Amino acid sequence: MFDDLEFEVLAKKLSVKWSRDPDDVLAAWVADMDFPIAPPIKAAMQNVLDIDDLGYPGYDLRDAVRQAFVDRMAARYDWHIELDDTWLLTTVVQGLHFALTIGSQPGDGVVVQMPIYTPFLNAIDQLGRRRVEAPLGRDGDRYVVDADVLEAAIDETTTVLMLCNPHNPTGRVFTVDELTAIAEVAERHDLLVIADEIHQDLLHDDHVHHVFARVAPAVAARTITLTAASKAFNLAGNRCALVHFGSPELRAKLEAMTHRMVGEVSIMGHVATMAAWTDPESQIWFDEMLAYVDGNRRFFAASLAEQVPQSRHAMPEATYLAWVDLTECGLGDNPAEVLFDRARLALGVGPEYGSQGRGFVRMNLATSRHIVAEAVDRIAATVNA
Ligand SMILES: Cc1ncc(COP(=O)(O)O)c(C=O)c1O
């Protein structure tokens, strides 16, 4: 199911990863998987079609998805939350915009740990807030939280901290100590914390995901947590995300806004999320998928080191995304652009993740191994030309 994907089939997809570029371009950029989706999710969506059920989603269904979220957070992450503190949104990125809108004023500083998933920066810019960039520290090729740098970046008009954990693009899973250090900074400076935890299930080796609001009780009341089934179960186009408010006041601020302006989750989004989070067969699919991606992660690291020894990267601790340093490869500040032109390979564009991404690319490993091998061959052929 995972190993034998064919270019001809992928090329027929309407979703953006494979449809954006001409057919000779190998797509490893946006964070969609190429794999077939879990059978229970397919069956649930097929059932909707079989009974011609594309009407407005029922209230019970909405509550069931929120309850599935509550149950899953308790079972997997020992995070115990109330149904009333949760809400459904169409996407996590919408949640980033919502949370910034209700939690800050135009002109406020919003601190982010760089490099960072581009929509964080877009949300700050588009809503007229101010980017406060705190680079992550480095421990060799691994990125680490540097609480001193984080604190030093914050000024008196900084009101929000946007946290990405597990972290995109670096693939870090922050430890309890790192999260505690972040929480202490947030508490000292009275910051609202927006925690995007969408990659929380996609953990490699023995890394453990700690929900920020759980490990940081002192700031939990001013934390908005966002997640979805969409990264782990490859449902991004289905539009269903969950939000948890740390306090009734935060929730009331959202309710006061007219959520009709942003649309509601479709019936397909509801049933797919339910099937992903509650059907044991979906979990079996997930475990097999993650084991396969783990193999890709190791294969990619080994073959890149062999074929492009000037490159550097720390294997992701979570996610199916590799953040690769090509600064010594002679491809300039934007190697993704050069690789697109010369190798017909579409990768994540490093500088879009902030200035720390100059010379970097982000490579999507959620595909068949032969496609990963082809991507490495194309990078090597370009670098070694
Ligand atoms: C950290 C992070 N947040 C959010 C998203 C997108 O989530 P959504 O499609 O629900 O907006 C992604 C997608 O890759 C992501 O990496």
The ligand as an SDF file (V2000), in Angstrom:
LIG
                    3D

 16 16  0  0  0  0  0  0  0  0999 V2000
    2.4030   23.1400   11.9340 C   0  0  0  0  0  0  0  0  0  0  0  0
    1.2730   23.0930   10.9760 C   0  0  0  0  0  0  0  0  0  0  0  0
    0.1130   23.6860   11.2960 N   0  0  0  0  0  0  0  0  0  0  0  0
   -0.9480   23.6640   10.4630 C   0  0  0  0  0  0  0  0  0  0  0  0
   -0.8690   23.0220    9.2430 C   0  0  0  0  0  0  0  0  0  0  0  0
   -2.0390   23.0560    8.3270 C   0  0  0  0  0  0  0  0  0  0  0  0
   -3.1830   22.6540    8.9660 O   0  0  0  0  0  0  0  0  0  0  0  0
   -4.5960   22.9680    8.3160 P   0  0  0  0  0  0  0  0  0  0  0  0
   -4.5990   22.3150    6.9670 O   0  0  0  0  0  0  0  0  0  0  0  0
   -5.5710   22.3600    9.2550 O   0  0  0  0  0  0  0  0  0  0  0  0
   -4.6990   24.4320    8.2270 O   0  0  0  0  0  0  0  0  0  0  0  0
    0.3080   22.3870    8.8670 C   0  0  0  0  0  0  0  0  0  0  0  0
    0.4150   21.7420    7.5580 C   0  0  0  0  0  0  0  0  0  0  0  0
    1.4060   21.2270    7.1580 O   0  0  0  0  0  0  0  0  0  0  0  0
    1.4020   22.4200    9.7450 C   0  0  0  0  0  0  0  0  0  0  0  0
    2.5630   21.8440    9.4450 O   0  0  0  0  0  0  0  0  0  0  0  0
  1  2  1  0
  2  3  1  0
  2 15  2  0
  3  4  2  0
  4  5  1  0
  5  6  1  0
  5 12  2  0
  6  7  1  0
  7  8  1  0
  8  9  2  0
  8 10  1  0
  8 11  1  0
 12 13  1  0
 12 15  1  0
 13 14  2  0
 15 16  1  0
M  END
$$$$
